[in-house]
Amino acid sequence: MDWNSDDGDCIVPFRVKWRDYGSEDFKLDWCKGVSNVYMKDKGFSYD
């Protein structure tokens, strides 16, 4: 990611992998001023 540019899409897909549990795909809108990402039981939250 280029944090010094506003070019490109705000919604960026990412994948989280857990050992012995596979992986999950997520999307996050980084243009909403995300400063922290928190893992929840199902999915993520951010502030």
ZIHU-V104663 format. One record per residue. OMEGA is omega in whole degrees, 0 to 359 (none if undefined). BURIAL is # if it has 9 or more other ideal C-beta (glycine too) atoms within 8 Angstrom, else .. D_LAST is the distance of its C-alpha to the last C-alpha in whole Angstrom. Layout:
omega	burial	d_last
OMEGA	BURIAL	D_LAST
OMEGA	BURIAL	D_LAST
This chain:
omega	burial	d_last
177	.	19
184	.	20
182	.	17
182	.	20
174	.	21
176	.	19
175	.	22
182	.	22
176	.	19
182	.	16
185	.	15
177	#	16
174	.	18
183	.	17
175	.	19
179	.	19
176	.	22
177	.	23
179	.	27
180	.	29
180	.	27
183	.	27
175	.	23
177	.	21
180	.	20
172	#	16
181	.	15
179	#	12
184	.	11
179	#	11
179	.	12
177	.	9
181	.	8
175	#	6
178	.	6
176	.	5
182	.	7
177	.	9
178	.	12
177	.	13
178	.	17
178	.	17
184	.	14
167	#	11
181	.	7
171	#	4
none	.	0
